[in-house]
Structures are given as structure tokens and as C-alpha cells.
Amino acid sequence: MIDPFSYDDAMTPDGYRCSECGADGVKLWREFIIAKTNPLLCAVCVSKWAIETGRHDEPVIFDDEGFQYLGIIRTRFIGDFVPAIPTEDGRRFSGPYIIKDEAMSWWMGFKTYKRDE
């Protein structure tokens, strides 16, 4: 569960962290089909998932905007995973095709990868 927050805040809401490695302050992806146990995965962990499930033969590399390149196609989707953009009440996620501008801007404000600082 993600705590309520505002897209205007430049902070990570409580509960918005990678289910596998615990990374926070980064872009996260979720499964397209929403279930009660859906994991939120960072770029590194969703790439591992793609290899383990046979969706990709090589690690997926995302750019700073959260896109990967598949030949000439630029997409933020990876297999069944889409950007995890919660609604401000923290109870739901934005649909992958209809996302408010302020919601996408909030998600874009996060780093794609956690880097040692």
C-alpha cells in the first residue's frame, strides 16, 4: 500500500519502493493486470524478471526517461510490466494508456537507476 501524496511534492511516498531489492527514489514498473500481490519493480529487477521469464535474452536497458528500445520502437513497457504511477490517494495505479500529465511528470522526476552517490 502506498501512502497518500501529492504529485506536486518532489518526494517518494511511503510504500513506493521496489518489492525485490527495496530501491526507492527511482522509477518503478508494475504488472499490467492489477492483482493484490503485484510487485513494484525497479529497472534492474524488471530487467532480471524479463530474462528469467524468457521475455528478453539480454538485460533491458532503460534511458533516463524510462524508455527501452526494441529495434526502432521506443517503449516504457517491458513484457507485462508498465510504469507504476499511483493515484494521489495511493489506492490505485494510473492506467498505462491514459495518464494525467502531472502524474507522468511526477514519475519522470525519478531517476531510472539507483546510482551510488
C-alpha positions in Angstrom: 0.0 0.0 0.0 1.2 3.5 -0.9 0.5 6.4 1.4 -1.4 9.3 0.0 0.8 12.0 -1.5 0.7 14.9 -4.0 2.2 14.9 -7.5 3.4 18.4 -6.6 5.7 17.0 -3.9 9.2 16.1 -5.0 9.4 13.2 -2.6 8.9 9.4 -2.7 5.6 8.4 -0.9 5.9 5.7 1.8 5.4 2.3 0.2 6.7 3.3 -3.3 9.8 1.1 -3.4 11.0 -2.0 -5.3 9.4 -5.2 -4.0 12.6 -7.1 -4.8 15.6 -5.0 -3.8 13.9 -2.2 -1.8 15.2 0.6 -4.1 13.3 3.9 -3.6 13.5 7.2 -5.3 13.5 5.5 -8.7 11.0 4.8 -11.5 9.1 1.6 -10.8 7.1 -0.7 -13.1 4.1 -2.9 -12.2 2.3 -5.7 -14.0 -0.4 -4.6 -16.5 -3.0 -6.8 -14.8 -3.5 -5.5 -11.3 -3.8 -8.1 -8.5 -3.5 -7.7 -4.8 0.1 -9.1 -4.8 1.5 -7.2 -7.8 5.1 -6.4 -7.2 6.6 -3.0 -8.0 9.9 -3.4 -9.7 12.8 -1.0 -10.4 14.6 -1.0 -13.8 17.2 -3.5 -12.6 14.7 -6.0 -11.1 12.2 -5.8 -14.0 15.1 -6.5 -16.4 16.0 -9.6 -14.4 12.4 -10.6 -14.5 12.4 -10.3 -18.3 15.4 -12.6 -18.6 14.1 -15.1 -16.1 10.7 -15.4 -17.8 12.2 -15.6 -21.3 10.8 -12.2 -22.4 14.3 -11.0 -23.3 17.6 -12.7 -24.0 19.7 -9.8 -22.7 19.3 -7.2 -19.9 16.9 -4.5 -20.7 18.5 -1.0 -20.7 16.2 1.9 -20.0 17.2 5.5 -20.8 16.8 8.4 -18.3 13.1 8.8 -19.3 12.3 5.2 -18.6 12.2 4.1 -22.3 13.8 1.0 -23.7 14.4 0.5 -27.4 13.2 -2.6 -29.3 14.7 -2.1 -32.8 13.1 1.1 -33.9 10.3 1.1 -31.3 10.7 3.2 -28.2 8.5 2.0 -25.3 8.2 2.2 -21.5 6.5 -1.3 -21.4 8.5 -4.4 -20.7 6.6 -7.6 -21.2 3.6 -7.4 -18.9 5.1 -4.5 -16.9 4.1 -0.9 -17.3 5.1 2.3 -15.5 3.8 2.1 -11.9 2.2 5.5 -11.4 0.0 5.6 -8.3 -3.0 7.8 -7.9 -2.5 10.5 -5.3 -4.7 8.6 -2.8 -2.3 5.7 -3.1 -5.1 3.2 -3.6 -4.8 2.6 -7.3 -2.5 3.0 -10.3 -3.0 5.0 -13.4 -3.9 3.0 -16.5 -1.0 2.5 -18.9 -2.7 4.4 -21.8 -4.4 7.3 -20.1 -2.1 9.1 -17.6 -2.6 12.6 -16.4 0.2 15.0 -17.4 1.0 15.8 -13.8 1.2 12.0 -12.9 3.6 11.3 -15.8 5.7 14.4 -14.8 5.9 13.0 -11.2 7.1 9.6 -12.4 9.5 11.2 -14.9 11.0 13.2 -11.9 12.5 9.9 -10.5 15.9 8.5 -11.6 15.7 5.4 -13.8 18.5 3.7 -11.9 19.8 4.0 -8.3 23.4 5.1 -8.6 26.0 5.2 -5.9 26.4 8.8 -4.8 
